[in-house]
Structure formats: C-alpha cells, structure tokens
Amino acid sequence: MTVEGTAQRKNARSSSKRTTAKKAAPAKKASPAKARTTGPTEQAEQDQLVQLLTPEGERVEHPDYAIDLSPEELRGLYRDMVLTRKFDAEATTLQRQGELGLWASLLGQEAAQIGSGRALRDDDYVFPTYREHGVAWCRGVDPTNLLGMFRGVNHGGWDPNSNNFHLYTIVIGSQTLHATGYAMGVQKDGADSAVIAYFGDGASSQGDVAESFTFSAVYNAPVVFFCQNNQWAISEPTEKQTRVPLYQRARGYGFPGVRVDGNDVLACLAVTKAALERARTGQGPMLIEAFTYRMGAHTTSDDPTRYRADEERAAWEAKDPIRRLKAYLEAEGMVDDAYLASIEEESEALGKRVRDAVRAMPDPDHMAIFENVYADGHALVDEERAQFAAYQASFADADAVAEGN
C-alpha cells in the first residue's frame, strides 16, 4: 500500500469515528439543483434533493440529514477530490498516448465517490463498477493498481479482501447481485458490517439490478445501492430509460430511496453514512440516487459531442464539486494559499508517479486472450489463435518491407 493509500485509510477510520449523520432540526433549506431536463415530473422532484453545500459554496442544512465535520476532515475531502481528479486526468492522457487500451473517466463525479467512500467503515464491503476510482482511493487501493487491467497486463491488480474492495466489474449491473448475495452472507454471519453496490443510471435498466432489489428487500439484506445518475448511459439520456426519478423505483420493491446532490460531497457523505447505519442495524436496503453529471466521455472510445450539447456541460461546470467545496473552505478561513499550493504540489507528484508506474509496466501479451477459454483446448479457439497470430505478424512484415525500401 502506498503512503497516500495508508494515510487515506487512517483518515477513513478517523472520519468513521468522528462524523455523524443524524436527524437535525429544520433550518435554512438548500436550493435544489436543476435537472438536465425540464419535464414536469423531473422538475417537481428537485424539491426532494438532499443538499448541504450549494453550487456557490454556501453551507445549508437539511431537516433529515446533518453532518458535523472538523476543518481537518473538510480539508481531507478537498484533498481526496483534487488528487482523484488528477489521477483520472493522467489516466486519460496515458490512454491517448497509447499506454492504456481504454479508460473510463470519473470527471465531475468526484463528490459522489469521495463522499460515499468516506462514509464507509473498514469492515464494510464495496462492489464497484469500472469507474469508481475515487472510492478505490478511499479504500486505500494504490491508483497504479487500477491501471494494469486497462493496460491489459492483469485481471484486476489488487486483492479484494485486503481493502474490502471488489475488483472492477465490466459487465453492466451484475455487481448488484454480487453485493446482495454477499450482504445476505454477512447477515447470516451475524456481523454488523454493511455492503455497498455502485452502478450507473444505465445499469438501472438491467434485469440484474431489478433482481438484486427483489432479493435484498425480501431478505432484508444490509446493502446500500448507490446509483450515480450522471445523466447519460453512453449516448442514451436518463429520460429515455425511465418515466420516474430513479430513486423512486425503490418504493416498488419495499425499501426507501433518496436523491442526493451528487456534486455535493457533504450531502453524499451524510446520506451514505445514514444509509449504511440503517443497513447495519437490521433495517434493510436503501437506494441512493446521486444526481450528478459525467463531464467527459463515457470512455475514451466515446465522443460525447455527437449526442449532447456544449451548453449542457457548461451548466454543470457551474456545479463543479471541487470548486464549491474550495469556495466554502476559503470563505470559512479553513485554507490559505500555502495549503492550496501544497495540495497542487502533491497532485503533481502523484501524476508523475502514475506516469512512471504505467510506463514501467510490461506490454500486454496479445495472445493471452486465447488462454484459459477451455480447460482442454478447442479447435475453433486454435483456429482463431492462428488467424490472429498471422494478423499480428503482417504488421512486422509490412515494417520490414518499408525499411527495405
């Protein structure tokens, strides 16, 4: 585990002891963030959005969720988001330079991931998708370990049981079933830990998610479903996937759902902490819809300019999660120029470490894809292997001809 990872794990344990998510007396109401669409149903539901920090960085209260964090913890959340964004940007650049085969950016979703990740206890178990780089950071997974799979040199890169953080799941929605089954096992073991499953708005249309909702409700499993609604399932907008807000789907399965401002790290922390505690105390599952936005492409193989307008991104840039927390910290005198400069320096050092680590990795074995498909081999796989080998050799032949000329 790296120095950064170890420090973050200590912060996570400390945060678990010192922070609370509890009922609070009604106070100044947060102004709800505007949805991407202007349909009547979606617009009406914005009043239900849990928000503790406005896009302008103003601290507000919510009648059902409150959280009391020290200046050190608040600065820690800012550091988490800045470093996670830096790592993500480096990974995107490395893919563009041919060092990675693919990358799924989390740009814009840092608050949802860091807030929920810091709500976890060490003994809770996480089932991620392939975009939870911020949650991985909170669980102490070395950032460089995330990149081996995207370079094609390993099948994950870390031991899930070392950090209670499962390997990335590429199959859409299947991890919710894994999380539900694991939570049912936790329940039978009599443990008081909780399980959290991450998925996106697109995955909410999968049958796996519906089945996991059914089983978790019937068996009262201690699992929290954390949906990052980033508005787009690749090129398909949310309103083409559902006629009701996603969090309301939980009601039909018999457990509560809540929509939180996914660009508000404080609200994500408070709501997730409350949901996890609810699960631990035998009250069953809960669905959290983090209403956020995917600022970049779905993956580096996607071009979002083909299906969404620049004005939409510009509107969400005004709700940037890092900028709003920074504004709050500056207004409250919790950070100064020296602190911000130290975070920037740490960010640059992390970026260099990531670049060096990836470039030191071996090149992927192009033929490894054909191994371990069948235990005893298969004629069709053998034929495909030979065809692919000939295809790869053709590039070397072409290079040799070019050099001869």
NORPE-V26600 format. One record per helix or strand. SS is the DSSP state (~ for helix, > for strand). FROM is the first residue (numbers start at 0). TO is the last residue. If there is no record, write none. Layout:
BEGIN
ss->SS from->FROM to->TO
ss->SS from->FROM to->TO
END
This chain:
BEGIN
ss->~ from->2 to->17
ss->> from->21 to->21
ss->~ from->39 to->47
ss->> from->49 to->49
ss->> from->52 to->52
ss->> from->58 to->58
ss->> from->65 to->65
ss->~ from->70 to->95
ss->~ from->109 to->116
ss->> from->124 to->126
ss->~ from->132 to->137
ss->~ from->142 to->150
ss->~ from->159 to->162
ss->> from->164 to->164
ss->~ from->173 to->188
ss->> from->194 to->199
ss->~ from->202 to->204
ss->~ from->206 to->217
ss->> from->222 to->228
ss->> from->231 to->232
ss->> from->235 to->236
ss->~ from->237 to->239
ss->~ from->245 to->252
ss->> from->256 to->260
ss->~ from->264 to->279
ss->> from->285 to->290
ss->~ from->303 to->305
ss->~ from->309 to->316
ss->~ from->320 to->330
ss->~ from->336 to->358
ss->~ from->367 to->369
ss->~ from->378 to->403
END
